[in-house]
Amino acid sequence: MTAAPGDGTRAWQRFADSPISHAGPTAWLRLGEVLDAAAHGTPWPQPPTSR
């Protein structure tokens, strides 16, 4: 189950500061994992390995 930042300003700020991007390896981060990390304050997920 994916956590959502909800009304927590801190979680939304953390989400805004996340390493996701529109290109490169971090473009492939899973949104659910990034939301979980923002909501719980855990480390950001690692990009998947390239083939």
PEFENWO-V628265 format. One record per pair of residues at least 12 apart in sequence whose ideal C-beta (glycine too) atoms are under 10 Angstrom apart, sorted by the first residue. I is the first residue (numbers start at 1). GAP is how many residues later the second one is. D is the distance in whole Angstrom. If there is no record, write none. Layout:
I;GAP;D / I;GAP;D
//
This chain:
1;31;9 / 1;35;9 / 2;28;9 / 2;29;8 / 2;30;4 / 2;31;8 / 2;32;10 / 2;33;6 / 2;34;6 / 2;37;9 / 3;29;9 / 3;32;6 / 3;33;5 / 3;34;9 / 3;35;8 / 3;36;4 / 3;37;6 / 3;39;10 / 4;28;10 / 4;31;6 / 4;32;9 / 4;34;9 / 4;35;6 / 5;30;7 / 5;31;10 / 5;33;5 / 5;34;5 / 6;33;7 / 8;30;9 / 8;31;7 / 10;28;9 / 10;29;10 / 10;31;8 / 11;24;9 / 11;26;10 / 11;27;5 / 11;28;5 / 11;29;8 / 11;30;8 / 12;26;7 / 12;27;10 / 13;25;9 / 14;20;10 / 14;23;8 / 14;24;4 / 14;25;8 / 14;26;10 / 14;27;7 / 14;30;9 / 15;16;10 / 15;19;7 / 15;20;7 / 15;22;9 / 15;23;4 / 15;24;8 / 16;22;9 / 17;21;9 / 17;27;10 / 18;13;10 / 18;16;5 / 18;17;9 / 18;19;7 / 18;20;6 / 18;26;6 / 18;27;10 / 19;15;8 / 19;18;10 / 19;25;5 / 19;26;9 / 19;27;10 / 19;28;8 / 20;14;6 / 20;24;9 / 20;25;10 / 20;27;10 / 21;26;10 / 24;23;8 / 25;21;9 / 25;22;4 / 25;23;8 / 25;24;9 / 25;25;7 / 26;18;9 / 26;19;10 / 26;20;9 / 26;21;6 / 27;20;8 / 28;19;6 / 28;20;5 / 28;21;10 / 28;22;9 / 29;15;8 / 29;16;6 / 29;17;8 / 29;18;6 / 29;19;8 / 30;15;7 / 30;17;10 / 30;18;8 / 32;13;9 / 33;12;4 / 33;13;9
//
